[in-house]
Amino acid sequence: MKITNSNCKFVQGVLAGKDIEHTSRSLKAIAHPVRLQILCFIGNKEASVKDIVASVGTSQSNVSQHLSVMRAKGIVASKKVSNRVFYHVINSIVLQMMGVGKE
């Protein structure tokens, strides 16, 4: 759904001054308990898929699916080192909501 009246502006808090469409997409992309657990574990560091799986306590397949959704929505990015894939949060709104935002 495209918002036609974007007069609404966040004036306080971590969403202050943010674009409402971008904010909505970011919130939808993280609105799942497993995704929130992943983000909580990653925080402001990089973590391998293996470490994320161990922390979240679900299958590698499930974690990979959630990471794929968040990567497609610009929440996390990945880098491959040898045969391991590491993820980190790149979305500034999500980082700020987690309390690890960059100034």
Backbone as a ProteinNet text record, in pm:
[ID]
protein_1_A
[PRIMARY]
MKITNSNCKFVQGVLAGKDIEHTSRSLKAIAHPVRLQILCFIGNKEASVKDIVASVGTSQSNVSQHLSVMRAKGIVASKKVSNRVFYHVINSIVLQMMGVGKE
[TERTIARY]
84.3	0	88.4	68.9	144.2	70.4	143.6	84.7	86	-32.3	-39.9	-26.4	-66	-53.4	59.1	177.4	292.4	323.3	218.1	237.7	283.2	264.2	304.7	457.4	511.4	656	683.6	783.2	827.3	914.5	879	953.8	1041.9	1020.5	1102	1140.7	1240.7	1282.9	1371.3	1397.4	1490.5	1437.6	1308.1	1250.9	1238.2	1280.6	1269.1	1336.9	1261.8	1315.1	1326.1	1284.3	1297.3	1180.7	1206.1	1104.7	1006.7	878.7	776.7	770.8	789.2	786.8	906.3	1024	1144.9	1133.2	1081.2	1063.3	966.3	857.3	758.1	819.1	896	960.8	1059.2	1133.7	1230.1	1159.9	1051.8	979.3	916.1	860.4	801.4	907.2	1025.7	1131.9	1184.7	1167.3	1218	1106.4	981.8	866.5	841.1	934.9	921	1011.6	964.7	1045.5	1185.8	1197.1	1329.2	1419.4	1365.1	1446.2	1492.1	1404.8	1444.1	1552.4	1543.2	1648.1	1781.4	1776.4	1898.4	1960.4	1877.9	1928.3	1984.4	1919.3	1967	2104.1	2123.5	2251.5	2361	2328.3	2429	2467.5	2365.5	2393.8	2476.6	2588.3	2675	2803	2793	2909.2	2873.6	2972.5	2950.3	2939.9	2859.7	2848	2828.6	2883.4	2867.6	2729.7	2685	2556.6	2559.2	2670.1	2682.9	2661.6	2722.7	2706.9	2564.1	2501.7	2363.3	2270.6	2291.6	2210.3	2221.3	2343.5	2364.3	2296.1	2297.9	2238.4	2085.5	2029.8	1884.5	1818.1	1887.7	1833	1731.7	1748.5	1662.4	1752.2	1694.6	1773.7	1848.2	1954.7	2029.7	1941.5	1856.9	1765.5	1673.7	1617.5	1527.7	1601.6	1718.4	1798.9	1834.3	1876	1913.4	1796.3	1676.5	1558.1	1532.7	1543.1	1520.2	1630.3	1753.7	1862.9	1844	1795	1769.9	1665.4	1557.9	1453.8	1513.6	1590.1	1646.6	1753.1	1826.5	1925.9	1855.1	1747.5	1671.9	1609.4	1575.5	1512.3	1613.8	1742.3	1844.9	1865.4	1834.3	1852.9	1992.3	2034	2165.7	2241.7	2372.1	2457.9	2543.9	2596.6	2678.8	2811.2	2907.4	3034.5	3081.2	3140	3186.2	3336.7	3379.1	3520.1	3545.4	3620.1	3645.8	3512	3476.9	3349.7	3245.4	3268.8	3174.1	3115.1	2989.2	2921.9	2895.9	2935.6	2917.7	2816	2730.4	2626.6	2645.9	2605.2	2603.8	2488.7	2441.9	2329.9	2381.1	2310.4	2350	2242.9	2122.7	2012.5	2021.7	2036.2	2056.6	1936.1	1816.2	1695.9	1697.4	1728.6	1733	1844.4	1960.1	2070.2	2030.7	1961.9	1919.4	1815.7	1721.8	1621.3	1685.3	1794.3	1865.1	1954.6	1968.6	2052.1	2199.5	2231.5	2371.3	2393.5	2307.2	2316.4	2446.2	2489.6	2610.5	2575.6	2653.8	2629.4	2670.7
-117.7	0	123.4	210.3	334.6	444.3	513.9	623.5	748.7	806.6	925.1	1053.7	1051	1167.9	1143.6	1195.3	1170.2	1292.1	1361.2	1475.8	1432.7	1305.7	1254.8	1250.8	1310.5	1310.2	1271	1186.4	1153.6	1269.2	1327.4	1443.8	1413.2	1298.9	1261.8	1115	1077.8	938.6	897.9	768.6	717.9	730	749.5	761.8	906.9	1001.3	1143.6	1173.1	1237.5	1279	1169	1048.9	937.5	935.1	885.8	869.1	761.1	789.7	698.5	567.7	572	449.6	360.3	420.2	344.6	284.2	361.4	313.6	196.4	206.2	98.6	-30.3	-20.1	-139	-200.6	-115.9	-166.1	-239.7	-182.3	-244.7	-376.8	-382	-506.7	-615.4	-576.5	-674.1	-736.8	-670.1	-726	-779.8	-767.5	-802.4	-952.7	-1024.7	-1168.2	-1204.5	-1289.5	-1321.7	-1375.4	-1460.7	-1515	-1405.1	-1316.3	-1205.8	-1113.1	-1088.4	-1004.5	-1071.7	-1204.1	-1277.3	-1267.6	-1281.8	-1270.9	-1133	-1029	-892.3	-866.4	-920	-904.8	-969.6	-1085.5	-1154.2	-1080.4	-1037.7	-969.8	-834.9	-758.2	-626.4	-541.5	-494.3	-410.6	-484.3	-617.3	-697.8	-785.3	-852.3	-952.8	-1089.3	-1175.2	-1311.5	-1407.3	-1526.2	-1628.3	-1692.2	-1752.1	-1822	-1931	-2002.1	-2108.2	-2052.5	-1938.1	-1877.1	-1828.3	-1775.1	-1727.7	-1846	-1955.9	-2076.5	-2123.7	-2127.8	-2173	-2079.9	-1951.5	-1854.6	-1857.8	-1866.7	-1859.2	-1992.1	-2102	-2232.1	-2287	-2256	-2312	-2366.4	-2420	-2483.8	-2381.3	-2429.5	-2342.8	-2297.2	-2385.7	-2351.3	-2235.7	-2242.8	-2137.8	-2005	-2009.3	-1887.3	-1828.4	-1912.9	-1864.8	-1797.8	-1852.7	-1791.2	-1651.7	-1639.3	-1509.1	-1409.1	-1455.1	-1366.9	-1321.6	-1410.2	-1376.2	-1265.8	-1275.7	-1171.7	-1038.4	-1040.9	-915.2	-859.1	-945.1	-897.2	-831.2	-893.3	-838.1	-703.2	-681.7	-556.4	-452.6	-483	-386.2	-369.6	-474.2	-469.9	-519.9	-629.2	-686.3	-701.8	-715.4	-745.9	-864.2	-931.4	-1048.7	-1037.2	-1112	-1126.3	-1269.5	-1322.8	-1460.8	-1460.8	-1536.5	-1555.1	-1704.3	-1747.6	-1889.3	-1960.3	-2055.1	-2125.4	-2080.9	-1966.4	-1915.4	-1782.4	-1759	-1633.7	-1558.8	-1432.9	-1347.5	-1239.3	-1208.4	-1107	-994	-874.4	-759.1	-667.5	-587.7	-497.1	-372.7	-331.7	-212.1	-102.7	-135.1	-39.2	52.1	182.9	278.4	286	272.1	275.5	157.7	41.1	-79.2	-66	-17.1	2.6	98.6	205.6	302	241.3	163.5	99.7	-1	-61.5	-157.7	-88.8	42.2	116.1	111.2	72.5	68	154.5	255.2	341.6	417.9	442.1	519.9	667.4	743.3	888	955.6
0	0	0	-94.6	-106.6	-31.9	53.2	128.9	42.5	24.7	-59.9	20.4	147.1	231.7	330.4	298.8	385.7	472.4	518.1	606	745	777.3	906.7	913.4	1016.2	1037.5	1180.8	1199.4	1333.4	1380.6	1493.8	1541	1661.4	1724.5	1839.7	1829.9	1906.2	1913	1797.6	1788.6	1688.4	1545.8	1530.6	1396.8	1350.6	1432.5	1398.8	1265.5	1178	1049.6	945.5	976	881.9	784.3	665.7	562.8	606.2	598.6	650.2	570.2	439.7	358.6	392.6	402.9	436.1	575.3	669.5	806.4	810.2	736.3	732.1	677.9	570	512.7	612.8	682.8	781.2	894.4	944.6	1054.9	1012.5	891.7	842.2	828.1	784.8	761.1	889.2	1002.4	1128.1	1217.7	1173.9	1257.7	1263.3	1316.4	1337.7	1454.3	1545.8	1663.3	1631.9	1530.6	1496.6	1442.9	1361	1306.7	1418.4	1513.8	1627.2	1710	1726.9	1798.5	1724.6	1593.6	1512.5	1529.2	1518.4	1530.8	1669.6	1770.6	1907.3	1922.5	1862.5	1871.8	1794.4	1673.6	1591.5	1654.7	1695.9	1754.3	1661.4	1710.7	1627.8	1587.6	1578.1	1538.3	1419.4	1368.1	1265	1331.4	1271.8	1323.6	1207.1	1222.4	1119.2	1131.7	1023.4	1024.8	1132	1143.5	1243.9	1384.8	1414.9	1547.1	1569.7	1464.9	1475.7	1503.3	1432	1452.3	1596.6	1648.4	1786.6	1886.4	1859	1950.4	1947.6	1828.2	1811.3	1846.2	1822.1	1858.6	1760.9	1635.1	1531.4	1421	1317.3	1212	1126.9	1062.3	971.8	856.7	809.1	700.9	740.3	861.1	909.3	924.7	985.6	1003	866.9	774.2	640.8	569.7	585.7	523.8	581.6	713.4	776.8	738.9	732.5	691.4	546.5	463.7	323	310.9	389.3	388.3	431.8	540.9	591.3	498.2	430.2	333.1	214.6	166.5	53.1	86.3	213.5	256.5	305.3	293.8	330.8	480.4	556.3	701.3	737.6	675.3	701.1	569.5	582.6	467.8	506.6	404.9	431.8	359.2	411.6	340.1	359.3	255.2	259.7	281.7	380.3	409.5	408.3	308.7	290.3	270.8	357.3	340.5	442.5	508.7	609.3	562.7	599.3	566.4	696.6	698.3	815.2	783.6	881.7	865.9	965.9	924.6	1014.4	974.7	1070.9	1047.7	975.7	869.8	795.5	796.7	840	837.7	959.7	936.5	1046.6	1139.9	1087.2	1171.4	1268.7	1218.9	1303.4	1406.4	1364.6	1459.6	1571.8	1537.7	1638.3	1732	1677.2	1761.1	1856.1	1814	1896.9	1998.6	1985.4	2078.7	2044.9	1922.4	1880.7	1757.9	1739	1622.8	1616.9	1496.3	1476.2	1478.4	1546.8	1556.6	1427.4
[MASK]
+++++++++++++++++++++++++++++++++++++++++++++++++++++++++++++++++++++++++++++++++++++++++++++++++++++++

